[in-house]
Structure formats: structure tokens, C-alpha cells
Amino acid sequence: MGSGGVGDYAEEFIAAAVPSFASFREIRTAGPGNVGLLDVFRDRRRLSRAVKEALSEGQVIVHFELSAASLGPFWLLAGRPREIATTATVHDPPLAAWWPFRFKWVARSKLFHHGIHLPLRPVSAWLERRLLRDTTLFALSEVGAAALRESFPACKVLSTWHFVPPRPALKPPSQRPLAVGLYGHASKGKGFDRLVELRRELPPEVEIRVAGRGTEQLPPIPGVTILGAVEGPQEDAFFESVRAILLPYDKTSRFYGNILPASGVASRAFAYRTPVIGFDSGTLGEASMAGGLIVVPASVRELAGVAHRTITTATELERLDSQITELQNGRTVALAAAPFLAYWKDAVNRFVTI
């Protein structure tokens, strides 16, 4: 946890859910690209011990947070006891872990990574279906849930939403500097590779500010301020320095297909009262229907044009601000955790009856 958007999500979710349990244990695995075989065996022993101890105290639920890069939690599925209720939040539908063999030595080389995973895609799909059998899956969007039902027909799939985390209140976007931002972990598909084009399409008086883990390694671009990782007050200051967050996301891979993650960056922006403008890709179209987010065709020129009109039109910023206030009130962490807690309570009761 804490090594990316999924880790941040898990931290916030745990804080809201834990008070509802008699006891709680967590197993933190190594981050993306840092998992070795010895780590997998060690973590499986830790899980076995934790479950055994918890069973001596009462009924047990084992829950996993799974994403495209979550190699550690994925292989823990193989070591879980079958006699207890198991659930998982799948952050990157339609699959749980897209690259299940991306151990340390594989992650060091793109050639190894793709050379192993592309030809083994049918094996990976079979492996995921097998390890996730008898597991209830939670998706953070309706489109994600529909995709999971196709990929895992034997699993029960429930649809929820990505919560808006609590953050300090900031001034309204119309009172902030004339700037737009890109935020998040600097990984492929997040749009950071489009910065040069975006800078060219936006008027020179509109500043572009970039922040997030790994962004400090991006090449310098005239007219773009790159801040690197920001936490706490620095994160607050970053969002208060931009009028909107841009998501020029491309979640379609020529080799692996469509990935449908719920946008943690959009939820973080809403937490800071910041509207979002992005490509109509993945789950963003669905998210736009809830408000606070505008989607455009996958064109940087179109994105820049809509972004400029939005951040220079006070009435539009006020409209989006009102929608975001509703999202902040209706999608709190506690409300987002409620469907999980209700299902876990029912699952425990069923296991007690059995």
C-alpha cells in the first residue's frame, strides 16, 4: 500500500472499515516490480498464520485489493483457506492481475515482461479464473462490473464506486491561478507523454502544472512546471494552484485490450473541489454522468479547447463546483464502505449457518 493509487485507496478504505470489525489484520506486500518468489512464499505463510489466529477468535473474512500490478496479493489467493469467505476489489477490470508473472527479474526488462505475458495470455486468464473461484468481486464502476462478469462467470460480482476522500477545503477554482494540472503516478497510459502536444494546443497564458510519483523523471518541457511527488500540504498547494485536472488517458492496449480502472485521480481532484476534463475512455464516460467531470473525444486539441473554455468561464466552473459538492457529500469513504460491510456481515452469517 501507499506505492500507488490502489495503495492510497486501500489506506483510506481501511481507516473507514476497520472500526466495524472485532479485530483486523493486514498483510502488506511489496510494490509493483519488487515482488520475488521468496516474498510470495513468505506472505502466504503470514496469511496462513493470520487466518489461523483469527479463526480462533471467531468468523473470518479475507479481502484482497487487486490491480494490474498487484502481483503479491494475486498470488496470495492461491494460499487462502477455502473454508472462509473471500472477497476482492478488482481495480483494473476486466482482469484482476494482468501480468501475474512480473516478478523482480521479469520487471527489469520490457522484453522479458512482454515476451512472457503476451504468449501466456490464455494461461493467465485460466489461472485468474481458477484462483478467483469462490471469490466475490467488487468493481468500482458499472462498466467494470459488467466486464468482470464476462471474464469471471463463476464469480459473484458487485458494483460500487470510488469514494471521494476527505481533504482540506480549498478556495473555489475560479479564484485560483489560470492553470491546469496533470496528477498521478507517471505510468504508461496516464497522458504524461502528451505534455508537449498539450502545451502547444493550450494558450501560453495557461500554465501546465504536473505532480505525482515518478513525474520528477519526466524530461523538462518549456512552459510546464513539473513538481514530482507531493504529499500533505504540498498536495493541497498543488490542487489550489490549478483550476482543473486533465486526464488525457489512453486505456486501450494494442496487445492487451481495454483496461477499465475507476479513476482515483478524479476522486482525488473532487476531494480538492477541482473539476476534471478527460478523454472519453475507459470508465470516464460513466463517471462524467455523476458530475464534476467533462469527457471529450480522444484528441489533445479537443481536450485543450474544452479545458480553456471551462477554466475561463465562471458560470461553468460554478456549475461543476456545485456537482462536486454533491459528490463530496454522497460519496464519502464511509458510504462507499457500506456495501462491503453489508456483504461481509451477510457472508459471515451464512458461514455460521453452514
PLY file of the C-alpha trace (Angstrom):
ply
format ascii 1.0
element vertex 354
property float x
property float y
property float z
element edge 353
property int vertex1
property int vertex2
end_header
0.00 0.00 0.00
0.99 3.61 -0.41
3.01 2.89 -3.57
0.32 4.00 -5.98
-3.34 4.89 -6.42
-4.53 1.46 -5.30
-2.40 1.65 -2.17
-3.77 5.10 -1.37
-7.31 3.79 -1.89
-6.65 0.88 0.47
-5.27 3.16 3.19
-8.38 5.36 3.16
-10.74 2.38 2.91
-9.16 0.52 5.82
-9.45 3.56 8.08
-13.21 3.69 7.40
-13.93 -0.04 7.57
-11.79 -1.25 10.49
-13.99 0.18 13.30
-16.76 -2.20 12.17
-14.68 -5.31 12.92
-13.95 -7.05 16.20
-10.33 -7.47 15.03
-8.32 -6.67 11.94
-5.08 -7.92 10.45
-3.35 -6.72 7.31
-0.64 -8.16 5.09
1.26 -5.57 3.10
3.04 -6.89 0.04
5.91 -5.41 -1.96
5.05 -2.80 -4.58
4.97 -3.18 -8.38
8.15 -4.70 -9.80
9.56 -5.58 -6.37
7.97 -8.98 -5.69
10.17 -12.09 -5.70
9.25 -15.74 -5.31
10.54 -15.76 -1.74
8.23 -12.83 -0.99
5.26 -14.83 -2.24
6.05 -17.83 -0.03
6.72 -15.57 2.97
3.45 -13.70 2.51
1.50 -16.94 2.11
2.85 -18.12 5.46
1.89 -14.80 7.00
-1.64 -15.13 5.61
-1.97 -18.69 6.88
-0.89 -17.66 10.39
-3.18 -14.62 10.40
-6.22 -16.65 9.33
-5.49 -19.38 11.88
-5.20 -16.84 14.69
-8.35 -15.02 13.60
-10.38 -18.25 13.35
-9.60 -18.93 16.99
-11.41 -15.68 17.79
-14.46 -16.06 15.51
-15.57 -15.88 11.88
-13.16 -14.55 9.27
-13.38 -12.58 6.03
-10.29 -12.40 3.80
-10.29 -9.44 1.43
-7.81 -8.60 -1.34
-7.04 -5.41 -3.28
-6.16 -6.49 -6.81
-4.80 -4.40 -9.66
-2.81 -4.86 -12.86
0.42 -4.56 -10.91
-0.67 -6.34 -7.70
1.46 -9.43 -8.05
1.79 -10.06 -4.30
-1.92 -10.07 -3.42
-2.75 -12.09 -6.53
-0.50 -15.00 -5.58
-1.81 -14.86 -2.01
-5.13 -16.04 -3.46
-3.52 -19.42 -4.06
-2.75 -19.82 -0.37
-6.04 -18.78 1.17
-8.16 -21.36 3.02
-11.23 -22.35 1.01
-13.49 -22.73 4.03
-13.70 -18.98 4.71
-15.43 -16.14 2.88
-13.15 -14.36 0.39
-13.72 -11.08 -1.44
-11.60 -8.80 -3.62
-11.79 -5.30 -5.06
-10.66 -5.52 -8.68
-9.25 -2.13 -9.65
-8.41 -2.84 -13.30
-11.21 -4.86 -14.93
-11.75 -6.96 -16.95
-8.83 -8.87 -15.35
-7.54 -8.98 -11.79
-3.76 -9.09 -12.33
-2.81 -8.55 -15.94
0.81 -9.64 -15.54
0.88 -12.47 -12.97
4.49 -13.47 -13.75
6.03 -9.99 -13.38
8.46 -10.97 -10.65
11.55 -8.88 -9.91
13.76 -10.35 -12.60
10.96 -10.05 -15.19
10.13 -6.44 -14.28
13.71 -5.33 -15.03
13.24 -5.92 -18.76
10.34 -4.91 -21.01
11.47 -7.65 -23.39
11.10 -10.32 -20.70
7.89 -8.79 -19.39
6.02 -8.77 -22.69
7.83 -11.80 -24.05
6.43 -13.85 -21.17
2.97 -12.36 -20.76
1.82 -11.96 -24.36
2.15 -15.62 -25.40
0.86 -16.77 -22.00
-2.33 -14.69 -22.04
-4.63 -17.76 -22.30
-2.74 -19.37 -19.41
-3.00 -16.18 -17.34
-6.76 -15.94 -17.96
-7.23 -19.57 -16.92
-5.06 -19.03 -13.83
-7.07 -15.97 -12.77
-10.37 -17.81 -13.14
-9.02 -20.69 -11.07
-7.52 -18.61 -8.27
-10.57 -16.35 -8.03
-13.13 -19.17 -7.89
-15.43 -18.85 -4.87
-14.36 -15.20 -4.53
-16.87 -12.35 -4.56
-15.56 -9.47 -6.67
-16.24 -5.76 -6.17
-15.86 -3.33 -9.08
-15.69 0.44 -8.70
-17.88 1.15 -11.74
-20.85 -0.39 -13.55
-18.86 -0.89 -16.76
-16.09 -2.54 -14.76
-18.58 -4.87 -13.08
-20.06 -5.88 -16.45
-16.58 -6.66 -17.78
-15.76 -8.78 -14.71
-18.95 -10.82 -15.13
-17.80 -11.75 -18.62
-14.26 -12.60 -17.50
-15.30 -14.48 -14.35
-18.73 -16.01 -14.98
-18.42 -18.26 -11.91
-17.87 -15.31 -9.54
-20.42 -13.11 -7.86
-19.70 -9.51 -8.94
-20.97 -6.42 -7.13
-20.75 -2.83 -8.35
-19.77 0.06 -6.07
-17.98 3.37 -6.67
-14.69 5.09 -5.95
-15.07 7.27 -2.84
-14.09 10.92 -2.58
-11.54 11.10 0.26
-11.64 13.87 2.86
-9.26 16.74 2.20
-8.86 20.35 3.41
-11.31 22.86 1.93
-9.73 24.97 -0.79
-10.78 28.19 -2.49
-13.14 27.72 -5.49
-11.47 27.05 -8.86
-12.45 30.44 -10.28
-10.23 32.12 -7.63
-7.16 30.01 -8.43
-4.33 30.79 -10.91
-5.06 30.30 -14.61
-3.56 26.82 -14.79
-4.44 23.20 -15.46
-2.82 20.16 -13.90
-1.89 16.57 -14.57
-1.64 14.40 -11.49
-0.81 10.80 -10.65
1.80 8.11 -10.92
3.87 8.61 -14.08
2.99 5.34 -15.80
2.01 4.48 -19.35
-1.49 5.45 -20.35
-1.75 8.39 -17.92
-1.19 11.02 -20.62
2.16 12.41 -19.48
3.57 11.53 -22.90
1.17 14.11 -24.39
2.54 17.08 -22.49
4.41 18.56 -25.46
1.31 18.42 -27.63
-0.87 19.75 -24.82
1.49 22.67 -24.24
1.31 23.50 -27.93
-2.50 23.45 -28.02
-3.16 25.49 -24.88
-2.78 29.28 -24.93
0.59 30.39 -23.48
-1.09 32.25 -20.61
-2.45 28.94 -19.28
0.16 27.27 -17.11
0.51 23.47 -17.03
1.48 22.00 -13.67
2.38 18.33 -13.18
2.64 16.40 -9.92
2.78 12.79 -8.79
5.12 9.92 -8.05
7.69 9.49 -10.79
6.87 12.73 -12.60
10.21 14.18 -11.47
11.80 11.83 -14.02
9.90 13.37 -16.93
12.05 15.41 -19.34
11.81 19.19 -18.87
9.33 20.92 -21.15
9.25 24.70 -21.64
6.05 26.11 -20.18
5.38 23.05 -18.00
6.09 23.03 -14.25
6.98 19.54 -13.01
6.78 19.15 -9.23
7.33 15.42 -8.65
5.69 13.63 -5.74
3.57 15.80 -3.45
2.12 14.82 -0.07
0.17 16.58 2.66
0.42 20.40 2.46
2.31 20.14 -0.84
-0.57 18.20 -2.36
-3.04 20.77 -1.01
-0.99 23.57 -2.57
-0.78 21.79 -5.92
-4.54 21.44 -6.27
-5.11 25.01 -5.14
-2.75 26.13 -7.93
-4.88 24.70 -10.77
-8.43 25.27 -11.96
-8.90 21.81 -13.48
-7.20 18.42 -13.75
-6.75 16.94 -17.22
-6.92 13.20 -17.89
-5.68 12.51 -21.44
-5.86 8.80 -20.63
-5.48 6.03 -23.16
-6.55 2.79 -21.51
-6.51 0.69 -24.67
-3.50 -1.52 -25.33
-2.84 -2.85 -28.81
-1.76 -6.16 -27.29
-3.71 -6.49 -24.03
-7.02 -4.79 -24.88
-9.09 -2.37 -22.80
-8.38 -1.69 -19.14
-11.27 -0.22 -17.14
-10.00 1.30 -13.88
-12.06 3.76 -11.89
-10.08 6.99 -11.76
-8.51 7.57 -8.38
-7.08 10.82 -9.73
-10.59 12.11 -10.50
-11.73 11.23 -6.98
-8.68 12.97 -5.51
-9.43 16.06 -7.63
-13.04 16.10 -6.39
-11.75 15.91 -2.82
-9.98 19.20 -3.55
-13.01 20.79 -5.22
-11.29 20.58 -8.61
-13.16 19.74 -11.85
-11.79 17.15 -14.26
-11.66 17.09 -18.07
-10.57 13.92 -19.82
-10.79 11.65 -22.82
-13.96 9.60 -23.16
-12.04 6.41 -22.47
-12.38 3.51 -20.05
-14.71 4.40 -17.19
-14.55 8.20 -17.55
-17.69 8.32 -19.68
-19.66 6.64 -16.91
-18.04 8.86 -14.28
-18.98 12.00 -16.20
-22.68 11.21 -15.74
-22.27 11.70 -11.98
-20.96 15.24 -12.50
-17.78 17.22 -11.92
-16.14 15.64 -14.97
-16.30 16.53 -18.67
-15.31 14.00 -21.33
-14.19 14.77 -24.87
-13.12 12.61 -27.84
-9.55 11.28 -27.63
-7.97 14.39 -29.15
-5.47 16.64 -27.37
-6.66 19.61 -29.42
-10.27 18.97 -28.34
-9.18 18.49 -24.74
-7.20 21.74 -24.73
-10.06 23.68 -26.29
-12.66 22.46 -23.80
-10.24 22.94 -20.91
-9.54 26.55 -21.88
-13.22 27.38 -22.28
-14.04 25.73 -18.97
-11.39 27.39 -16.81
-12.13 30.85 -18.26
-15.92 30.65 -17.86
-17.04 31.46 -14.33
-20.55 30.03 -14.76
-19.16 26.71 -15.97
-16.75 26.48 -13.06
-19.61 27.26 -10.66
-21.75 24.53 -12.25
-19.01 21.95 -11.88
-18.24 23.13 -8.35
-21.87 22.52 -7.35
-21.76 19.00 -8.81
-18.52 18.24 -6.98
-20.05 19.37 -3.67
-22.81 16.78 -4.20
-20.19 14.11 -4.91
-18.25 15.03 -1.78
-21.40 14.57 0.30
-22.73 11.47 -1.48
-19.53 9.50 -2.00
-17.77 9.63 1.33
-15.44 6.81 2.38
-17.97 5.63 4.97
-20.78 5.44 2.41
-18.52 3.64 -0.08
-17.56 1.08 2.57
-21.19 0.34 3.47
-21.87 -2.18 0.63
-18.71 -4.08 1.56
-19.63 -4.18 5.24
-23.19 -5.32 4.47
-21.94 -8.12 2.24
-19.28 -9.22 4.74
-21.83 -9.34 7.57
-24.18 -11.46 5.44
-21.31 -13.73 4.34
-20.22 -14.35 7.92
-23.80 -15.18 8.91
-24.08 -17.66 6.06
-20.85 -19.36 7.04
-22.05 -19.57 10.66
-25.32 -21.16 9.48
-23.45 -23.67 7.32
0 1
1 2
2 3
3 4
4 5
5 6
6 7
7 8
8 9
9 10
10 11
11 12
12 13
13 14
14 15
15 16
16 17
17 18
18 19
19 20
20 21
21 22
22 23
23 24
24 25
25 26
26 27
27 28
28 29
29 30
30 31
31 32
32 33
33 34
34 35
35 36
36 37
37 38
38 39
39 40
40 41
41 42
42 43
43 44
44 45
45 46
46 47
47 48
48 49
49 50
50 51
51 52
52 53
53 54
54 55
55 56
56 57
57 58
58 59
59 60
60 61
61 62
62 63
63 64
64 65
65 66
66 67
67 68
68 69
69 70
70 71
71 72
72 73
73 74
74 75
75 76
76 77
77 78
78 79
79 80
80 81
81 82
82 83
83 84
84 85
85 86
86 87
87 88
88 89
89 90
90 91
91 92
92 93
93 94
94 95
95 96
96 97
97 98
98 99
99 100
100 101
101 102
102 103
103 104
104 105
105 106
106 107
107 108
108 109
109 110
110 111
111 112
112 113
113 114
114 115
115 116
116 117
117 118
118 119
119 120
120 121
121 122
122 123
123 124
124 125
125 126
126 127
127 128
128 129
129 130
130 131
131 132
132 133
133 134
134 135
135 136
136 137
137 138
138 139
139 140
140 141
141 142
142 143
143 144
144 145
145 146
146 147
147 148
148 149
149 150
150 151
151 152
152 153
153 154
154 155
155 156
156 157
157 158
158 159
159 160
160 161
161 162
162 163
163 164
164 165
165 166
166 167
167 168
168 169
169 170
170 171
171 172
172 173
173 174
174 175
175 176
176 177
177 178
178 179
179 180
180 181
181 182
182 183
183 184
184 185
185 186
186 187
187 188
188 189
189 190
190 191
191 192
192 193
193 194
194 195
195 196
196 197
197 198
198 199
199 200
200 201
201 202
202 203
203 204
204 205
205 206
206 207
207 208
208 209
209 210
210 211
211 212
212 213
213 214
214 215
215 216
216 217
217 218
218 219
219 220
220 221
221 222
222 223
223 224
224 225
225 226
226 227
227 228
228 229
229 230
230 231
231 232
232 233
233 234
234 235
235 236
236 237
237 238
238 239
239 240
240 241
241 242
242 243
243 244
244 245
245 246
246 247
247 248
248 249
249 250
250 251
251 252
252 253
253 254
254 255
255 256
256 257
257 258
258 259
259 260
260 261
261 262
262 263
263 264
264 265
265 266
266 267
267 268
268 269
269 270
270 271
271 272
272 273
273 274
274 275
275 276
276 277
277 278
278 279
279 280
280 281
281 282
282 283
283 284
284 285
285 286
286 287
287 288
288 289
289 290
290 291
291 292
292 293
293 294
294 295
295 296
296 297
297 298
298 299
299 300
300 301
301 302
302 303
303 304
304 305
305 306
306 307
307 308
308 309
309 310
310 311
311 312
312 313
313 314
314 315
315 316
316 317
317 318
318 319
319 320
320 321
321 322
322 323
323 324
324 325
325 326
326 327
327 328
328 329
329 330
330 331
331 332
332 333
333 334
334 335
335 336
336 337
337 338
338 339
339 340
340 341
341 342
342 343
343 344
344 345
345 346
346 347
347 348
348 349
349 350
350 351
351 352
352 353
